[in-house]
Amino acid sequence: IRLSRFYQSPEFTKEINKIRNYKIPDMGVTVDDVVQSLQKSNIKVFLHGGLIRDIFLGVKSTDIDLVFDADVSKIVPICQEEGYPCADIMIREQYINFGKDKGASLEGSNLKNSYLVPLYAREATVNDFSYDLQNDIIIDAGGHGLQDVLYRKIRLTPYPHQWKLWAKDWKKPFRYFKLIQKGFKSKSTDLLYFVIIFAFFQAIFLNSYPFKKWIVLL
């Protein structure tokens, strides 16, 4: 079990308020409009992921993801009532795109499927943040996220003996390389070697083009 850390910062909350007021291009409403519509139904809502990291870094980001404590099926009537497009609803995966354009709109998922998961299914610590929109609390789930953001280090929330399980979801090692591109460096040589060997296996034996591309960056 990782020990999470919790922070509050008036300056950080100011930045969150800017995100709240951001108008979603394909919906015509703000992030806060959607958050309020969920909260009216007694649903707890959190910002989650790389957005929190980017605020710490002072980098502008419109990749806004929500997690909430309700089954996605309960969100559907809210979409209908509020007139949100909600073009992509995946009940089994507990995922919803509130707008029309995946990747450019506001996306959300049930926290049980995206956050309250085994350690091996988690992200690098710098991506493993949430923000409690009810209480204005920063949640550093991996316990080292803030430290690793400040020092631009990549550390996995999973422990080393779980890395192979972590790597089974190819998107997670892929995000490792995206962090490299953002100027982060591996926290340990063990992690660096593990990811390099994994990437070469994907590129050579499975002929994976994305990993061929990222190997060049190494």
Disulfide bonds with the S-S distance in Angstrom:
Cys79-Cys86 1.94
